């Protein structure tokens, strides 16, 4: 019998809810802003109302597998509670899953948003047809997700996949996680911005200074555009992004020998600017990569740009209840 | 019905062959030197003769599950051939598994020696009762093994677990793998020796210089003994070992969130000298570790010293055919 599921992308800014068919088509998507300021209960009311609306409207598509919700934070998989979620104040230690399940009467699965994005790319994007995948999501921070043997690797307490906090340079900039020189400090949108402002401050970047003067701020996109136009300061920033990604990917390739590594998130739009250095570093730092370069007719290690853009998370979230159903 | 297996530890220097009961008791062990100089066929003759002798002698213990052979090198799991093995010249691209199976008429499984050691610790040592484990073996080089969901994680081509070549310092000493600053350059016996000689050369280590004069060489054991006696140069060397291990373990903990990480191999005898700095760095660099510190009545992340010493590999090797039998 045909089935469909509801995927939710519960961000700190936007709330997106989609009905997704078993083949991965987005049947309908509702996008609103997450009105975090109006409190947890308000957001949960809005979310369940939209879920119910979509579930009702698409019931001719088959049975509802359930609801998957991607959340920016750490989830205790055993209780379905958020352990930590800086962007959703007041949600910690609240039985989110249980509460939504009670209201909807259907299976609800919570997942970390970066894990959901990895599952989305694995299902329908760059990793389609692969057995395993490691994904880095370069956004405001750097998130990660590991798909091993076709399912999300959660680890002991659901905290696996915190790939943004792998050390690239022990003496690098301090990170919010308490460490220093994490890849998040080199390859997130925040880091690209910080590096640009540093260069402007050091008067090493006349073109970036002009952008700053004109737009009152610098975004990762500005830096990318300048890098593609050949501006030396911007080129150097994306070279740093590529270097950091290369160091971290080389480590994963040596440790896990997976068939595929995917780079996604907003900053991955700068692929052309950072990928050359990234590949150069991976080749040098991972003999496993060097021994498994993809060639014709032979399986190799693939490092690819994500393909689903902003829909990876919502598609991966919808996939969760489908997989759970198959497993049960 | 009771069963037993033969485990082989085929090192570049020593060849050890043991009959192991299903409960993990070593029933008998034959130790000889690996006469690499006499050629591959000679070593294979010796090895199969010893295996046959043990198999015959212990057949009253039950059925023979098969033979597991731990090899220092990279194995193509699909063909049972060695891809690379610097310590066993002439063995590459030779059908080792097939040839030994033909001679013995029983199931033979080849495994990388560090993976076998990880499986040994998982079965009977520090990781007993755990679901997953990551092991670093600090020997001449640094090897590694990952046990996920109870079995060795091989990755796509059997090259997973090359944990010795994770970058600790991008500008560190060059490594044989082609990279720089790999953990092997800080935490192997070779690295401890190199750091000691560097300090002697810089005239910063009077006590190490005395050892050098007396014994004509410095071993990791010498450095450990001096570190335990409080010699500043030796203390600093083991602090570097701990720092490097801490950086790498923090990365694995953030990425994989496993319940247990084991440090084994010869240099792990220096645990008391390097562990304090290692734990300090892990606490600082892994918020996943900080959030999962082992407490009473709660599962936590454990970092432990290996328990089986030099027998980890041979026990893990013997375990391989037992697991394959259960799986088949």
Interface residues (C-beta under 8 A of the other chain):
Chain A: X74 X83 X84 X131 X132 X144 X146 X148 X153 X154 X155 X156 X157 X158 X159 X160 X161 X162 X163 X165 X166 X167 X168 X169 X170 X177 X178 X179 X180 X243 X247 X250 X251 X252 X254 X255 X256 X257 X258 X259 X284 X285 X286 X287 X288 X290 X291 X292 X299 X301
Chain B: X74 X83 X84 X131 X132 X144 X146 X148 X153 X154 X155 X156 X157 X158 X159 X160 X161 X162 X163 X165 X166 X167 X168 X169 X170 X177 X178 X179 X180 X243 X247 X250 X251 X252 X254 X255 X256 X257 X258 X259 X284 X285 X286 X287 X288 X290 X291 X292 X299 X301
